Amino acid sequence: MGKLDGRVVIVTGAGRGIGASLAKLMAAEGAKVVVNDLGVNVDGSGGASGPADGVVEEIRSAGGEAIANGDSVADHAAAERLVGTALEQYGRLDVLVNVAGILRDRMVFNLTEEDWDAVIAVHLKGTYNTTKFAAIHWRQAREGNYRLINFTSGSGLHGAPGQPNYAAAKMGIVGFTYSCANALGRYGVTANAISPGAATRMIGTIPQARTQGLNVDQQNDEMSPDNVAPAVLYLASEQSGWLNGRVIGAAGYRISLYNNPEPIREIVSTGPWDLDAAFANIERSFKPAILGRTAFGARPAEKKEAKES
């Protein structure tokens, strides 16, 4: 028996890279998969049905069950059609995996409004769009082991300097995931986020990837997108019902559990703050916890200047 036998899964952005690896492994483990992909370029331009159709063909050739879907997750009505496709074709929806994304990298002072809006639309609004309609179904169905799996990124968690739009979208997805974890649990839904690391066509376009020593060679077995899939497969399984509202890292041969944000230091006053006391106590308490531990705490002279793009 496969680990996802009988489960119906939507994977967005499943025509290439990580999404394709997920779709194929899930199908191999018994899931019926809706392979959603527009077949666009990395920046979101163009479009073709070939990538999604190709993944579906691979799945079917291996004895699995899948259908292709070309709806845009950035379009609210199209996202409703996407969820409707799973329900019409397979009669149910157990798992939604939001992978679809684009890149339009620039330093913040060079970033156009259009490039900001385009990235936010696909990543953040797209995740909301598909989740909304899946959640409507799950709320009505009520009984099940439903899974929402969203994709965040180290670019957001650690603040990639040349990706302000992408970083904002990916951190927005984390907050959105936390909210869904709190809101949807009563309907049998868990919501978690994956922070992946893999050699894909997207990461290969980022100058910082090479300057930071990341291996972006798509022939590198350790950094294959296939190595992200096992963690996602676990989250998609019925076995993962105990895990909710968390960020999981998956890169190479390592799977990580991120801590959720929580206060690490606190100062308290017995009444309205005296400014001199507030200034002194903030530095006395917070400074030792920050300086020397993160890039954000480094002095300007100690920080390597990011390449402007």
KASUL-V944570 format. One line per field, one symbol per residue. phi: phi as a letter, one per 40 degrees, with the letter a starting at -180 (. if undefined). burial: # if it has 24 or more other ideal C-beta (glycine too) atoms within 12 Angstrom, else .. Layout:
BEGIN
phi=???
burial=???
END
This chain:
BEGIN
phi=.ccbdgcbbbbcgccafcdcccdcccccchccbcccacgccdcgcgiacddcccccccccccgcbabcabcccccdcccccdcccccccbgaabbbbcbdabbacacdcbccdcccccccccccccccdccdcccdcccccgcibcbbbbbbaccccbgdccbccccccccccccccdcccccbdcbgbbbbbbbcbacbccccccdcccccgccbccccccccdccccdccccccccccccbagbbbcaagbbbbbcccdacbaabbbcadccdcccdccdccccdccbcgbbcccccdccccccccb
burial=..##..##################################.#.#......######.##....###########...##########.##.###############....#...##.#####################.....##############..###################.##..##.##################.#.##....#.#......################.#..##########..#..#...................................................
END
